[in-house]
Amino acid sequence: MSAVRITRLMRLEARIAQALLNLFLRMGPARASNFAGRFCRFIGPLLPVSKIADKNLQLAMPELNAPERARIVRGVWENLGRTVGELPHLSRLQENTPSGPGFEVQGAEYLEEQARRGGAVLFVSGHIGNWEMLPPGVARHGTPFASFYRAAGNPLIDAMIRNLRDTAMAPTPMPLFAKGARGAREALAYVSKGGRLGMLVDQKMNDGVEATFFGRPAMTAPALAAMALRYRCAVIPGYVERLGPARLRIVVEPPMELPDTGDKKQDLSLLVQAVNDRLESWIRRKPESWLWLHRRWPKDLYKKKK
């Protein structure tokens, strides 16, 4: 594969991104979270992609009226901004601080039990709260995991993001598998050898399997369910709840029960659906904490009615 040509625009984008990161670092975690959250809360709803979020909410939660949907969309942008503002501070956040920036883990006993048992495990989550805190937070309880990774279009910015993630995971850096066929094969081999892998499974996959999500058909990636059933390894669900500026709670739930009907296809469908149901239950608790900005359902539902 040929190297990506670095253009002047890429260099300019990287300088702006580095300046923002430096600004966030000087501000400290709480001020950076507040600044980025308020900025995105103001700017985000003006962007065309917010129409997708509003349509998603109409499809998923038709009981909401227009002002309620607008409030949630503003909250989505605020959460996204806070997640970006907090990113350079994740490595410095301390666990169980009495107040202010920091994080806590609810259900840490499931992580510690898995660390004692050893062997392959799949962590399943979605783009909820500050999802970037999940890998380093879980790692501090003895269960660091590898992840799938979609590279940023600008390789200079991509390197910055990877460095921030590696710093947050120190001293236990973990593999990152590129999204795609090759990365999937590498991840499968990793799990087959007893590796731990985390997956965010809340986005649409056109060549996935059909399941329901918020009561509507939704193509869903089957890789996590297929790996879990093939190796009969633990599937531990969890998500990140935002408590305040740079103050986060990682919620870890008990391992999911793996279906065993004797029909592999049925088992796959059952587990995929169970994961979607779990994601939906988390999102319904606090809709503004989820990233509603991508088309999750069939494209026909997004066409304007004549």
C-alpha positions as CSV (number, residue, x, y, z in Angstrom):
1,M,0.0,0.0,0.0
2,S,1.4,3.4,-1.0
3,A,2.0,6.0,1.6
4,V,-0.5,8.8,1.8
5,R,0.7,12.1,0.4
6,I,0.7,14.8,3.0
7,T,-0.8,17.9,1.5
8,R,-0.6,21.6,2.7
9,L,-4.2,21.4,3.8
10,M,-3.4,18.3,5.9
11,R,-0.5,20.2,7.6
12,L,-2.8,23.2,8.3
13,E,-5.5,20.9,9.8
14,A,-2.8,19.2,11.9
15,R,-1.5,22.6,13.2
16,I,-5.0,23.7,14.2
17,A,-5.7,20.3,15.9
18,Q,-2.4,20.5,17.8
19,A,-3.1,24.1,18.9
20,L,-6.5,22.9,20.2
21,L,-5.0,20.0,22.1
22,N,-2.4,22.4,23.6
23,L,-5.2,24.7,24.6
24,F,-7.2,21.9,26.2
25,L,-4.2,20.8,28.1
26,R,-3.5,24.3,29.5
27,M,-7.2,24.6,30.5
28,G,-7.2,21.4,32.6
29,P,-9.9,18.6,32.2
30,A,-13.0,20.4,33.6
31,R,-12.5,23.7,31.8
32,A,-11.6,21.9,28.6
33,S,-14.7,19.8,28.9
34,N,-16.9,22.8,29.5
35,F,-15.3,24.9,26.7
36,A,-15.5,22.2,24.0
37,G,-19.0,21.1,25.2
38,R,-20.5,24.6,25.1
39,F,-18.9,25.4,21.7
40,C,-20.2,22.2,20.1
41,R,-23.6,22.7,21.7
42,F,-23.9,26.1,20.0
43,I,-22.4,25.2,16.6
44,G,-23.5,21.5,16.2
45,P,-27.2,22.1,15.8
46,L,-26.6,24.5,12.9
47,L,-24.8,21.8,10.9
48,P,-26.7,19.7,8.3
49,V,-25.8,16.4,10.0
50,S,-28.1,17.5,12.9
51,K,-31.0,16.8,10.6
52,I,-30.0,13.1,10.6
53,A,-30.0,13.1,14.4
54,D,-33.5,14.6,14.4
55,K,-34.7,12.0,11.9
56,N,-33.2,9.2,13.9
57,L,-35.0,10.4,17.0
58,Q,-38.3,10.6,15.0
59,L,-37.7,7.0,13.9
60,A,-36.6,5.6,17.3
61,M,-38.6,7.6,19.7
62,P,-41.7,8.9,17.9
63,E,-43.3,10.0,21.2
64,L,-40.9,12.9,21.4
65,N,-42.1,16.3,20.1
66,A,-39.9,18.7,18.1
67,P,-38.6,20.8,21.2
68,E,-37.7,17.6,23.0
69,R,-35.8,16.3,20.0
70,A,-34.0,19.6,19.6
71,R,-32.9,19.5,23.3
72,I,-31.5,16.0,22.8
73,V,-29.6,17.0,19.7
74,R,-28.0,19.9,21.6
75,G,-27.1,17.4,24.3
76,V,-25.5,15.1,21.7
77,W,-23.3,17.8,20.4
78,E,-22.4,18.9,24.0
79,N,-21.4,15.4,24.9
80,L,-19.3,15.0,21.7
81,G,-17.5,18.3,22.4
82,R,-16.8,17.3,26.0
83,T,-15.5,13.9,24.8
84,V,-13.0,15.7,22.5
85,G,-12.0,18.2,25.2
86,E,-11.4,15.5,27.7
87,L,-9.4,13.3,25.3
88,P,-5.9,14.7,26.2
89,H,-6.7,14.4,29.9
90,L,-7.8,10.7,30.1
91,S,-4.3,9.5,31.1
92,R,-4.4,11.8,34.1
93,L,-7.8,11.1,35.4
94,Q,-7.8,9.4,38.8
95,E,-10.2,6.8,40.0
96,N,-12.6,7.4,42.9
97,T,-11.8,11.0,43.5
98,P,-14.2,12.6,46.0
99,S,-15.3,15.4,43.5
100,G,-14.3,17.1,40.3
101,P,-12.5,15.4,37.4
102,G,-12.0,11.6,37.7
103,F,-13.8,8.3,37.1
104,E,-15.3,5.4,38.9
105,V,-16.1,1.9,37.9
106,Q,-19.5,0.3,38.8
107,G,-19.3,-3.5,38.4
108,A,-15.5,-3.7,38.8
109,E,-16.0,-7.1,40.3
110,Y,-16.8,-8.6,36.9
111,L,-13.5,-7.3,35.5
112,E,-11.5,-8.6,38.5
113,E,-13.2,-12.0,38.2
114,Q,-12.4,-12.1,34.5
115,A,-8.7,-11.1,35.2
116,R,-8.4,-14.0,37.6
117,R,-10.0,-16.5,35.2
118,G,-8.0,-15.4,32.2
119,G,-8.8,-16.4,28.6
120,A,-10.6,-14.7,25.7
121,V,-13.2,-12.1,26.5
122,L,-15.2,-9.7,24.3
123,F,-16.2,-6.3,25.7
124,V,-19.2,-4.8,24.0
125,S,-20.3,-1.1,24.1
126,G,-21.4,1.8,22.0
127,H,-20.7,5.5,21.4
128,I,-22.2,6.5,24.7
129,G,-21.0,9.2,27.1
130,N,-17.2,9.4,26.8
131,W,-16.6,6.1,25.2
132,E,-12.8,6.9,25.0
133,M,-12.6,6.3,28.7
134,L,-13.7,2.7,28.5
135,P,-10.4,1.1,27.4
136,P,-8.1,2.9,29.9
137,G,-10.6,2.6,32.8
138,V,-11.1,-1.2,32.3
139,A,-7.3,-1.6,31.9
140,R,-6.7,-0.3,35.4
141,H,-8.7,-3.3,36.7
142,G,-6.5,-5.9,35.1
143,T,-8.3,-6.4,31.8
144,P,-6.8,-4.2,29.1
145,F,-8.3,-5.0,25.7
146,A,-7.5,-4.6,22.0
147,S,-9.8,-2.5,19.8
148,F,-10.9,-1.9,16.3
149,Y,-9.9,1.4,14.8
150,R,-11.0,3.6,11.9
151,A,-8.1,5.8,10.9
152,A,-8.7,9.5,10.5
153,G,-8.4,10.8,6.9
154,N,-5.6,13.1,7.8
155,P,-2.6,10.9,8.8
156,L,-1.1,13.6,10.9
157,I,-4.2,14.0,13.0
158,D,-4.5,10.2,13.1
159,A,-1.1,10.0,14.6
160,M,-2.1,12.5,17.3
161,I,-5.2,10.6,18.2
162,R,-3.3,7.3,18.3
163,N,-0.7,8.8,20.6
164,L,-3.4,10.1,23.0
165,R,-5.0,6.7,23.1
166,D,-1.6,5.0,23.7
167,T,-0.8,7.4,26.4
168,A,-4.1,6.8,28.1
169,M,-3.4,3.0,28.0
170,A,0.1,3.2,29.3
171,P,1.8,1.2,30.6
172,T,-0.2,-1.5,28.8
173,P,-0.6,-0.5,25.1
174,M,-2.9,-2.9,23.3
175,P,-3.2,-3.8,19.6
176,L,-5.5,-1.7,17.3
177,F,-7.0,-3.6,14.4
178,A,-7.9,-1.6,11.3
179,K,-11.6,-1.9,10.3
180,G,-12.0,-4.1,7.3
181,A,-11.5,-7.7,6.2
182,R,-7.8,-7.8,7.2
183,G,-8.4,-6.3,10.6
184,A,-11.2,-8.7,11.2
185,R,-9.0,-11.7,10.4
186,E,-6.3,-10.4,12.7
187,A,-8.8,-9.8,15.5
188,L,-10.2,-13.3,15.1
189,A,-6.7,-14.8,15.4
190,Y,-6.1,-12.6,18.5
191,V,-9.2,-13.8,20.3
192,S,-8.6,-17.4,19.3
193,K,-5.3,-17.2,21.3
194,G,-7.1,-16.0,24.4
195,G,-6.9,-12.2,23.7
196,R,-9.4,-9.6,25.0
197,L,-11.1,-7.5,22.4
198,G,-13.5,-4.5,22.8
199,M,-16.0,-3.6,20.1
200,L,-18.4,-0.6,19.6
201,V,-21.3,-2.2,17.8
202,D,-23.9,0.5,17.5
203,Q,-23.4,1.6,13.9
204,K,-25.0,0.4,10.7
205,M,-23.3,-2.3,8.7
206,N,-24.8,-2.7,5.3
207,D,-23.6,-6.3,4.9
208,G,-24.4,-7.3,8.4
209,V,-27.4,-9.3,9.7
210,E,-30.9,-7.9,10.2
211,A,-32.0,-7.3,13.8
212,T,-34.3,-4.8,15.4
213,F,-33.1,-1.6,17.1
214,F,-35.7,0.6,18.7
215,G,-38.3,-1.6,17.1
216,R,-37.1,-1.1,13.6
217,P,-35.1,-3.4,11.3
218,A,-31.4,-2.4,11.5
219,M,-28.5,-4.1,9.8
220,T,-26.1,-5.0,12.5
221,A,-22.5,-6.2,12.5
222,P,-22.4,-9.9,13.5
223,A,-18.7,-10.2,14.2
224,L,-18.9,-10.0,18.0
225,A,-21.6,-12.6,18.2
226,A,-19.9,-14.9,15.7
227,M,-16.6,-14.8,17.7
228,A,-18.3,-15.3,21.1
229,L,-20.2,-18.3,19.8
230,R,-17.2,-19.8,18.0
231,Y,-14.9,-19.6,21.1
232,R,-17.7,-19.6,23.8
233,C,-15.9,-16.7,25.4
234,A,-17.4,-14.2,27.9
235,V,-19.2,-11.2,26.5
236,I,-19.1,-8.4,29.0
237,P,-21.3,-5.3,28.3
238,G,-20.5,-1.9,29.6
239,Y,-20.8,1.8,28.8
240,V,-19.6,5.2,30.1
241,E,-22.0,7.5,32.0
242,R,-21.2,11.2,32.2
243,L,-21.6,12.6,35.7
244,G,-20.1,16.0,35.1
245,P,-17.2,17.9,33.4
246,A,-14.5,15.2,33.0
247,R,-16.2,13.1,35.7
248,L,-17.2,9.7,34.4
249,R,-18.7,6.4,35.6
250,I,-17.8,3.2,33.8
251,V,-20.8,0.8,34.2
252,V,-19.8,-2.8,33.8
253,E,-22.6,-5.4,33.7
254,P,-22.4,-9.2,34.2
255,P,-21.4,-11.4,31.3
256,M,-24.2,-12.0,28.9
257,E,-25.7,-15.5,28.6
258,L,-24.7,-17.1,25.3
259,P,-27.5,-18.9,23.4
260,D,-27.0,-22.6,22.7
261,T,-30.1,-23.8,20.8
262,G,-28.2,-26.3,18.6
263,D,-28.8,-24.0,15.6
264,K,-25.8,-21.8,14.8
265,K,-27.7,-19.4,12.7
266,Q,-30.4,-19.0,15.3
267,D,-27.8,-18.6,18.1
268,L,-26.1,-15.8,16.1
269,S,-29.4,-14.0,15.5
270,L,-30.4,-14.3,19.2
271,L,-27.0,-12.9,20.4
272,V,-27.0,-10.0,17.9
273,Q,-30.5,-9.1,19.0
274,A,-29.6,-9.3,22.7
275,V,-26.7,-6.9,22.2
276,N,-28.9,-4.5,20.3
277,D,-31.5,-4.7,23.1
278,R,-28.8,-3.9,25.7
279,L,-27.6,-0.9,23.7
280,E,-31.1,0.4,23.4
281,S,-31.8,0.1,27.1
282,W,-28.7,2.2,27.8
283,I,-29.6,4.9,25.3
284,R,-33.1,5.2,26.5
285,R,-31.9,6.1,30.0
286,K,-30.2,9.2,28.6
287,P,-30.7,9.7,24.9
288,E,-28.4,12.8,24.6
289,S,-25.5,10.6,25.7
290,W,-25.5,8.6,22.4
291,L,-24.1,9.7,19.0
292,W,-27.3,10.0,17.0
293,L,-25.4,11.6,14.0
294,H,-25.1,8.6,11.7
295,R,-27.8,6.8,9.6
296,R,-28.6,3.7,11.7
297,W,-31.6,2.5,9.8
298,P,-32.4,1.6,6.1
299,K,-31.7,4.5,3.8
300,D,-35.3,4.5,2.5
301,L,-36.4,5.8,5.9
302,Y,-34.3,9.0,5.4
303,K,-35.9,10.0,2.1
304,K,-38.0,13.1,2.1
305,K,-41.7,12.4,1.6
306,K,-43.1,14.0,-1.5
